[in-house]
Structures are given as structure tokens and as C-alpha cells.
Amino acid sequence: MIKYGVIGSHLEHSLAPEVHNTFFNIYSLDGDFEKVNISLDEFNHSDIHDILIGFKGANVSYPYKVRVI
């Protein structure tokens, strides 16, 4: 299964997993989209690699984008 996700905190409101997983199911794709909750204080560049091992791609919420860039 190919893993994708969204990185941020307070992701309870995010519909991204439901939208993407519905798409995967409709088109019989072997994918899974999940929420990766991490606080901004815990987030740094070295964590990103460890967190995303095995992921094919991920969305990054603001202000995490600033740190990634």
C-alpha cells in the first residue's frame, strides 16, 4: 500500500484523509492517506525524514511549510 498524508497539528477538522481515501477506493488504487499530528515545537528538519519514512508524498499545513522551506 502506498502511504500519503498531511502534516500539522490540530488536524481533527481536516477532510483530506476522507477525500483522498474515497478517491483511492472509487478508483481501486492501493493507497492510504493519513493525518500526521505533530506539534510545531516538536517539528524540525531531522524529524521530517523519520516521520515520513514509507510515505510517497505529503501535504504540509501552514506554518510547517515555512520550516520545510
N, C-alpha and C positions, 0 to 999 in steps of 0.2 A: 504494500500500500504506500502511495506517495503522500507525504505529510506536508501540509501548508498551515499557516497560522497568522494570527495578529498579535503583535507585542504591545503591551501597555499596562496600565493599571486601571482599576475600576472598569473592567470590560463587561460588567454584568449587562449593560444596555446594548452591547454590540450584537447586531444581527448577522454579522459577517459569517460566522460558522453555519448558521441555518441556511443562509443564501447559498454559500458555496457547496455545502454538503447536499442540499437539494439538487443543485446543478449536477454534481457528481452522480447522484442516484438516477436522475432522469436520463442522463446520457451513458449510464453504466460505466463510469470511469472509476478506476481504482485509486481514489483519493480520499483524504480526510483533512478537514480544516478545523483547527482548534485555537482556543484562546490561550495565550501565554501571559499570565498575570505576573508582573514583577514591578516592584516599586522603583521610582526614579532614583532613589538613594542607592538601591542595590544594583542598578543598571550601569555597566561600564563596558568598554570595548572588549575586554577579555571574556566577560560573561556572555556576550552575544554568540561567540563561537560555541561555547559549551551548551547554551540554551538551544541553539538551532541545529545541533548535530542531528542528521537524519531528515531535516526539512529540505524540501525542494525550493521553497520560497516563503516569504512572509511579508505582511503589511506591518508598517511601523506607525504607531499613533504619535501625534504631537504631544509633548515636546521631546519625545525619544528621537524623533527624526533629526533634531539639532545635534544630539550626541552622536548619532550614527554618522552624520556628515562630517 
